[in-house]
């Protein structure tokens, strides 16, 4: 990436933000890649009786895990066509993927018991677990893998993820060979649970639009849990799939994920031990409050998976943001140190680009932008946007993710004030939920 803008990484202590474009001019956003149980930015976990550090003992079968999700209500439960925590958290339990990854970025078997990348990097051969079934009892075959790979390539918001995929060959029911047009260093990472759910072709391949397919709200899955009840803007209840292909798993009987939008109510639920996990939490005051609870462990997971970043995304299809000089001027006008030290109370650190320092693809040696309002103004002049008599040059819409006020709303209002100093009039727009923001 030759062009560097202002990024903000919430460090090992707490959180971060990153994104995709909305329909507006610019967007503040956040994203990450979940593992089987989605790791968060910072989460509060009930450690049971006794206090102290979170103890890990022999797993016991049974029980219901209750998770409060702060990032909104899902439109549906099909991660093949949507990103975001609200879809990924239940979706990674409902659907299995070819691979999983450990904390050191090493691929682990899942639906694929083994895999092999060709010497020229142009094919990946997956050998599937035999005897695995969907929740309706039908066998999971290489045909379902092929269908799912091409479905994700076509419909998932992360279009570059599977862009090199040319086709998927299925020489037998338990072997899938993914053919690539060019080598892809992240091809295995693209096979993780939140990114490549294995869908039943006999359900989703009936010719209906996958984005609006009725099975998205009544999924027939391949993972450890099946959906039994969903009350929009309230909760989803998942129940153990007794014929899951990993022997003895899962241990839990049920997972309940609550989607209430009131953070204060969710804080009370974990404080009163009415819920076990609150995810994600980034507000400094809330983190301080939860840290004082002896029965809770507040744990940062920002170094896991791809990390979570906060960033400002530009709609390059619209003027004036199609001009590199305008984007550079915005970068020079932003004071990331103010965001880190004041808005985030020192809990974050400045990122050097769009890839988290926790990623194996991280590159620290990139140019950065120091605050320079004079230079920002000069760039805008050169781009053909001089100051008008009213002190403005042009107006832009800024959409922000409707969750985590300190990460989104507060930064958006700061940017409105800061960019006004160089003549950019920011109009802030708020969406009711993450799925609405995505649209």
C-alpha positions as CSV (number, residue, x, y, z in Angstrom):
1,X,0.0,0.0,0.0
2,X,1.8,3.1,-1.2
3,X,-0.5,5.6,0.4
4,X,-0.6,5.9,4.2
5,X,-3.4,7.5,6.1
6,X,-4.1,7.9,9.8
7,X,-4.7,4.5,11.4
8,X,-5.2,3.8,15.1
9,X,-4.4,0.4,16.6
10,X,-5.8,-0.3,20.0
11,X,-2.9,-2.2,21.6
12,X,-2.5,-5.3,23.8
13,X,-4.4,-3.5,26.5
14,X,-7.7,-3.0,24.8
15,X,-9.1,-2.4,21.3
16,X,-9.0,-1.2,17.6
17,X,-11.1,-0.2,14.5
18,X,-11.1,-1.0,10.7
19,X,-13.5,-1.1,7.8
20,X,-15.3,-1.3,4.4
21,X,-16.9,1.6,2.6
22,X,-20.4,2.7,3.2
23,X,-22.7,4.4,0.7
24,X,-21.4,7.8,1.8
25,X,-18.1,9.7,1.3
26,X,-16.1,8.4,4.3
27,X,-16.7,5.8,6.9
28,X,-15.3,5.1,10.4
29,X,-15.4,1.3,10.8
30,X,-14.2,-1.8,12.5
31,X,-13.6,-5.4,11.5
32,X,-11.6,-8.5,12.3
33,X,-11.5,-12.2,11.6
34,X,-13.1,-14.5,14.2
35,X,-11.9,-17.9,15.2
36,X,-14.3,-20.7,16.3
37,X,-15.5,-18.6,19.2
38,X,-14.9,-15.1,18.1
39,X,-12.1,-13.4,19.9
40,X,-12.8,-9.8,20.8
41,X,-11.2,-6.6,21.3
42,X,-11.7,-6.7,25.0
43,X,-14.1,-9.0,26.7
44,X,-15.3,-9.5,30.2
45,X,-15.6,-13.1,31.3
46,X,-17.2,-14.6,34.4
47,X,-14.6,-16.7,36.2
48,X,-17.0,-18.2,38.6
49,X,-16.5,-18.5,42.3
50,X,-13.3,-17.7,44.1
51,X,-12.0,-14.7,42.1
52,X,-8.4,-14.5,41.0
53,X,-7.1,-15.3,37.6
54,X,-9.2,-17.3,35.1
55,X,-8.6,-21.0,35.9
56,X,-8.6,-23.6,33.2
57,X,-9.5,-27.1,34.4
58,X,-10.8,-30.3,32.8
59,X,-13.9,-29.5,30.6
60,X,-17.2,-30.7,31.8
61,X,-20.1,-31.5,29.6
62,X,-23.3,-29.5,29.8
63,X,-24.5,-26.1,30.6
64,X,-25.5,-22.9,28.8
65,X,-23.0,-20.2,27.9
66,X,-24.6,-16.7,27.8
67,X,-22.8,-14.0,25.7
68,X,-23.8,-10.4,25.5
69,X,-22.8,-8.9,22.1
70,X,-22.5,-5.2,22.0
71,X,-22.1,-4.7,18.3
72,X,-25.7,-5.0,17.1
73,X,-28.4,-7.4,15.8
74,X,-27.7,-9.7,12.8
75,X,-29.6,-9.5,9.6
76,X,-29.1,-13.3,9.2
77,X,-26.7,-16.1,10.1
78,X,-24.8,-16.8,6.9
79,X,-21.2,-15.6,7.1
80,X,-20.7,-16.5,3.4
81,X,-22.5,-13.3,2.4
82,X,-22.0,-10.9,5.3
83,X,-19.2,-9.8,7.7
84,X,-19.4,-8.4,11.2
85,X,-19.5,-9.8,14.7
86,X,-23.3,-10.1,14.8
87,X,-23.3,-12.6,12.0
88,X,-19.9,-14.2,12.6
89,X,-20.3,-15.0,16.3
90,X,-23.3,-17.3,15.8
91,X,-22.3,-18.2,12.3
92,X,-19.0,-19.7,13.3
93,X,-20.9,-22.1,15.7
94,X,-23.6,-23.0,13.1
95,X,-21.1,-23.6,10.2
96,X,-17.8,-25.4,10.1
97,X,-15.0,-24.4,7.8
98,X,-12.1,-26.3,6.2
99,X,-9.5,-25.1,8.7
100,X,-9.1,-23.4,12.1
101,X,-6.1,-21.5,13.3
102,X,-4.3,-21.4,16.6
103,X,-2.9,-18.4,18.4
104,X,0.4,-18.7,16.5
105,X,-1.3,-18.5,13.1
106,X,-0.8,-22.2,12.4
107,X,-3.6,-23.9,10.5
108,X,-5.4,-26.7,12.3
109,X,-7.6,-29.5,10.9
110,X,-11.3,-29.0,10.9
111,X,-13.5,-30.2,8.1
112,X,-10.3,-30.8,6.2
113,X,-8.3,-33.4,8.0
114,X,-5.3,-32.6,5.8
115,X,-4.3,-30.1,3.1
116,X,-1.5,-29.6,0.6
117,X,-0.4,-26.6,-1.4
118,X,1.3,-27.4,-4.7
119,X,4.9,-26.4,-5.4
120,X,3.8,-23.7,-7.9
121,X,1.2,-22.3,-5.4
122,X,-1.6,-22.7,-7.9
123,X,-3.6,-25.4,-6.1
124,X,-4.7,-26.4,-2.7
125,X,-5.9,-30.0,-2.1
126,X,-8.2,-30.5,0.8
127,X,-9.0,-34.0,2.1
128,X,-12.2,-34.0,4.1
129,X,-13.2,-35.7,7.3
130,X,-15.3,-38.7,6.4
131,X,-18.6,-39.2,8.1
132,X,-19.3,-35.5,8.7
133,X,-22.9,-34.5,8.3
134,X,-25.0,-31.3,8.0
135,X,-27.6,-30.6,10.7
136,X,-30.3,-32.3,8.5
137,X,-28.3,-35.5,8.4
138,X,-27.0,-35.2,4.8
139,X,-23.3,-36.0,4.3
140,X,-20.8,-33.1,3.8
141,X,-19.0,-33.7,0.5
142,X,-16.4,-32.0,-1.7
143,X,-19.3,-30.8,-3.8
144,X,-20.5,-28.7,-0.8
145,X,-17.0,-27.3,-0.4
146,X,-16.8,-26.3,-4.0
147,X,-20.2,-24.6,-3.9
148,X,-19.2,-22.8,-0.7
149,X,-15.9,-21.5,-2.0
150,X,-17.5,-20.1,-5.1
151,X,-20.4,-18.6,-3.1
152,X,-18.0,-16.8,-0.8
153,X,-15.9,-15.6,-3.8
154,X,-19.1,-14.2,-5.4
155,X,-21.0,-12.8,-2.4
156,X,-18.7,-12.0,0.5
157,X,-17.8,-8.3,1.1
158,X,-14.1,-9.2,1.3
159,X,-13.8,-9.6,-2.5
160,X,-10.0,-9.9,-2.8
161,X,-10.0,-12.8,-0.3
162,X,-10.8,-15.5,-2.9
163,X,-10.1,-13.4,-6.1
164,X,-7.4,-15.8,-7.3
165,X,-9.8,-18.8,-7.2
166,X,-10.4,-20.1,-10.8
167,X,-12.4,-23.2,-10.0
168,X,-12.7,-26.1,-7.6
169,X,-12.3,-29.7,-8.7
170,X,-14.0,-32.6,-6.9
171,X,-12.3,-35.8,-7.9
172,X,-14.1,-37.8,-5.2
173,X,-16.6,-37.0,-2.4
174,X,-13.9,-36.3,0.1
175,X,-11.3,-34.4,-2.0
176,X,-11.6,-30.8,-3.1
177,X,-8.9,-29.2,-5.2
178,X,-9.0,-25.4,-5.3
179,X,-7.4,-24.1,-8.5
180,X,-5.8,-20.6,-8.4
181,X,-5.1,-18.2,-11.3
182,X,-2.1,-16.9,-9.3
183,X,-0.4,-17.8,-6.0
184,X,-2.2,-16.4,-3.0
185,X,-0.2,-16.2,0.3
186,X,-3.4,-15.9,2.4
187,X,-5.4,-18.7,0.8
188,X,-5.3,-20.8,4.0
189,X,-6.3,-17.9,6.2
190,X,-9.4,-17.5,3.9
191,X,-10.5,-20.9,5.0
192,X,-11.2,-20.0,8.6
193,X,-14.6,-20.2,10.2
194,X,-15.9,-16.7,9.8
195,X,-14.7,-16.5,6.2
196,X,-15.5,-19.8,4.6
197,X,-18.5,-21.5,6.1
198,X,-19.3,-24.8,4.4
199,X,-22.9,-24.6,3.2
200,X,-25.1,-27.5,2.1
201,X,-25.5,-27.2,-1.6
202,X,-28.8,-29.1,-1.5
203,X,-30.2,-26.2,0.6
204,X,-28.5,-23.0,-0.7
205,X,-27.9,-24.1,-4.3
206,X,-31.6,-24.0,-5.4
207,X,-31.2,-21.0,-7.6
208,X,-32.4,-18.3,-5.1
209,X,-30.3,-15.2,-4.4
210,X,-27.9,-16.3,-1.7
211,X,-28.0,-12.8,0.0
212,X,-31.8,-13.1,0.6
213,X,-32.1,-16.9,0.8
214,X,-34.7,-17.9,3.4
215,X,-32.2,-20.4,4.9
216,X,-30.1,-17.5,6.0
217,X,-32.5,-17.1,8.9
218,X,-33.2,-20.8,9.3
219,X,-29.7,-22.2,8.5
220,X,-28.9,-25.9,8.0
221,X,-25.4,-25.8,9.3
222,X,-22.2,-28.0,9.4
223,X,-20.8,-26.8,12.8
224,X,-21.0,-27.8,16.4
225,X,-24.3,-26.0,17.2
226,X,-27.6,-25.6,15.4
227,X,-30.0,-22.7,15.6
228,X,-33.2,-23.4,17.6
229,X,-34.6,-20.0,18.3
230,X,-34.1,-16.4,17.2
231,X,-35.8,-13.3,18.5
232,X,-34.7,-10.3,16.5
233,X,-33.0,-7.5,18.6
234,X,-33.2,-9.8,21.6
235,X,-31.3,-13.2,21.4
236,X,-30.4,-16.3,19.4
237,X,-30.3,-19.7,21.1
238,X,-28.0,-22.4,19.7
239,X,-28.2,-26.1,20.8
240,X,-25.5,-28.7,20.6
241,X,-25.4,-30.8,17.4
242,X,-25.1,-34.3,18.8
243,X,-23.7,-35.7,15.5
244,X,-20.9,-33.2,15.2
245,X,-17.9,-34.8,13.4
246,X,-15.4,-34.1,16.2
247,X,-15.9,-36.9,18.8
248,X,-17.1,-35.6,22.2
249,X,-17.6,-32.0,21.1
250,X,-19.0,-29.6,21.8
251,X,-19.1,-29.7,25.6
252,X,-21.8,-27.1,26.1
253,X,-25.5,-27.9,25.7
254,X,-26.4,-24.4,24.6
255,X,-25.1,-21.0,23.6
256,X,-27.3,-18.0,24.1
257,X,-26.2,-14.8,22.4
258,X,-28.0,-11.6,23.4
259,X,-28.2,-8.6,21.1
260,X,-29.7,-5.9,23.3
261,X,-28.3,-2.6,22.3
262,X,-28.1,-1.0,25.8
263,X,-24.5,-1.3,27.0
264,X,-25.5,-0.3,30.6
265,X,-28.0,-3.2,30.7
266,X,-25.4,-5.6,29.4
267,X,-22.8,-4.4,32.0
268,X,-25.4,-5.1,34.7
269,X,-26.0,-8.6,33.4
270,X,-22.3,-9.6,33.7
271,X,-21.9,-7.8,37.0
272,X,-24.9,-9.7,38.4
273,X,-23.6,-12.9,36.9
274,X,-26.7,-13.2,34.7
275,X,-24.3,-13.5,31.6
276,X,-20.9,-15.0,31.3
277,X,-19.2,-13.0,28.5
278,X,-19.6,-9.4,27.4
279,X,-18.0,-8.7,24.0
280,X,-16.6,-6.4,22.7
281,X,-16.0,-3.6,25.3
282,X,-13.9,-0.6,24.4
283,X,-15.2,2.3,26.5
284,X,-12.6,3.2,29.1
285,X,-15.1,3.9,31.8
286,X,-16.8,0.6,31.3
287,X,-13.5,-1.3,31.3
288,X,-12.5,0.4,34.6
289,X,-15.9,-0.5,36.0
290,X,-15.7,-4.2,34.9
291,X,-12.1,-4.5,36.1
292,X,-13.3,-3.8,39.7
293,X,-15.6,-6.9,39.7
294,X,-13.8,-9.7,41.5
295,X,-15.8,-12.4,39.6
296,X,-14.8,-11.0,36.2
297,X,-11.7,-11.2,34.1
298,X,-11.2,-8.4,31.6
299,X,-9.1,-9.8,28.8
300,X,-7.6,-8.1,25.8
301,X,-7.6,-10.2,22.6
302,X,-6.4,-7.6,20.2
303,X,-3.2,-9.5,19.5
304,X,-5.1,-12.5,18.2
305,X,-6.4,-13.3,14.7
306,X,-5.9,-10.3,12.3
307,X,-6.2,-7.8,15.1
308,X,-8.8,-5.0,15.1
309,X,-8.1,-1.6,13.7
310,X,-9.9,1.7,13.7
311,X,-9.5,3.6,10.4
312,X,-11.0,6.2,8.2
313,X,-12.2,4.7,4.8
314,X,-12.6,6.8,1.7
315,X,-15.1,6.4,-1.1
316,X,-12.7,6.6,-4.0
317,X,-15.6,6.7,-6.5
318,X,-16.7,10.1,-5.4
319,X,-15.2,13.5,-5.8
320,X,-13.2,15.0,-4.2
321,X,-11.9,11.8,-2.5
322,X,-10.8,10.4,-5.9
323,X,-7.9,12.8,-5.7
324,X,-4.9,11.5,-3.7
325,X,-4.0,15.0,-2.6
326,X,-7.3,15.4,-0.9
327,X,-6.9,12.2,1.0
328,X,-3.3,13.2,2.0
329,X,-4.6,16.6,3.2
330,X,-7.1,14.8,5.5
331,X,-4.3,12.6,6.8
332,X,-2.1,15.7,7.6
333,X,-5.1,17.3,9.3
334,X,-5.7,14.5,11.7
335,X,-4.0,14.2,15.1
336,X,-3.9,10.5,15.9
337,X,-1.9,11.2,19.1
338,X,-4.9,13.2,20.4
339,X,-7.2,10.3,19.6
340,X,-4.9,7.8,21.4
341,X,-4.0,9.9,24.4
342,X,-7.2,11.8,25.0
343,X,-10.2,10.1,23.4
344,X,-8.8,6.6,24.2
345,X,-7.1,7.6,27.5
346,X,-3.8,6.0,26.3
347,X,-5.4,2.5,25.8
348,X,-4.6,2.4,22.1
349,X,-1.5,2.8,20.0
350,X,-1.1,4.3,16.6
351,X,-1.0,1.8,13.8
352,X,1.3,2.2,10.8
353,X,-1.1,0.9,8.2
354,X,-4.2,-1.2,7.6
355,X,-2.7,-4.5,8.9
356,X,-2.4,-5.1,12.6
357,X,1.0,-5.6,14.2
358,X,-0.2,-9.0,15.3
359,X,-0.5,-10.2,11.7
360,X,2.3,-12.2,10.0
361,X,1.8,-9.8,7.0
362,X,2.6,-6.7,9.1
363,X,5.1,-4.2,7.7
364,X,6.3,-1.5,10.1
365,X,8.5,0.4,7.6
366,X,6.0,2.7,5.9
367,X,5.7,6.5,5.7
368,X,3.6,8.2,8.3
369,X,1.8,11.6,8.5
370,X,2.5,14.2,11.2
371,X,-0.1,16.9,11.9
372,X,0.6,19.8,9.5
373,X,-2.5,22.0,8.8
374,X,-0.5,24.3,6.6
375,X,0.6,21.5,4.3
376,X,-3.0,20.1,4.3
377,X,-4.3,23.5,3.1
378,X,-1.7,23.7,0.4
379,X,-2.5,20.2,-0.9
380,X,-6.2,21.2,-1.0
381,X,-5.3,24.4,-2.9
382,X,-3.3,22.3,-5.4
383,X,-6.1,19.9,-5.9
384,X,-8.4,22.8,-7.0
385,X,-10.3,23.3,-3.8
386,X,-9.5,26.9,-2.6
387,X,-11.1,28.4,0.5
388,X,-14.4,30.1,-0.2
389,X,-15.4,33.4,1.5
390,X,-17.3,31.4,4.2
391,X,-14.1,29.5,5.1
392,X,-15.2,26.2,3.5
393,X,-13.8,24.3,0.6
394,X,-16.3,21.4,0.2
395,X,-18.6,19.2,2.3
396,X,-18.3,15.4,3.0
397,X,-20.5,12.9,4.7
398,X,-19.0,10.8,7.4
399,X,-20.8,7.6,8.4
400,X,-19.8,5.9,11.6
401,X,-20.4,2.4,13.1
402,X,-23.3,2.7,15.5
403,X,-21.6,0.9,18.4
404,X,-18.8,1.7,20.8
405,X,-19.2,5.5,21.1
406,X,-15.6,6.2,22.1
407,X,-14.4,4.4,19.1
408,X,-16.8,5.7,16.6
409,X,-19.1,8.6,17.5
410,X,-16.4,10.5,19.6
411,X,-13.8,10.2,16.8
412,X,-16.3,11.3,14.2
413,X,-17.2,14.4,16.1
414,X,-13.5,15.1,16.7
415,X,-12.8,14.8,12.9
416,X,-15.6,17.2,12.2
417,X,-14.0,19.8,14.3
418,X,-10.4,19.1,13.2
419,X,-11.1,19.0,9.4
420,X,-13.1,22.3,9.7
421,X,-9.7,23.9,10.4
422,X,-8.7,23.2,6.8
423,X,-12.0,24.1,5.3
424,X,-13.7,20.7,5.1
425,X,-17.3,20.7,6.3
426,X,-18.1,17.2,7.7
427,X,-21.7,16.1,7.9
428,X,-22.0,13.2,10.4
429,X,-24.5,10.4,9.7
430,X,-25.6,7.7,12.1
431,X,-26.9,4.3,11.3
432,X,-29.2,2.4,13.7
433,X,-27.2,-0.9,13.5
434,X,-24.1,-2.4,12.0
435,X,-26.0,-4.2,9.2
436,X,-27.7,-0.9,8.3
437,X,-24.3,0.8,8.4
438,X,-22.9,-1.9,6.1
439,X,-25.6,-1.2,3.5
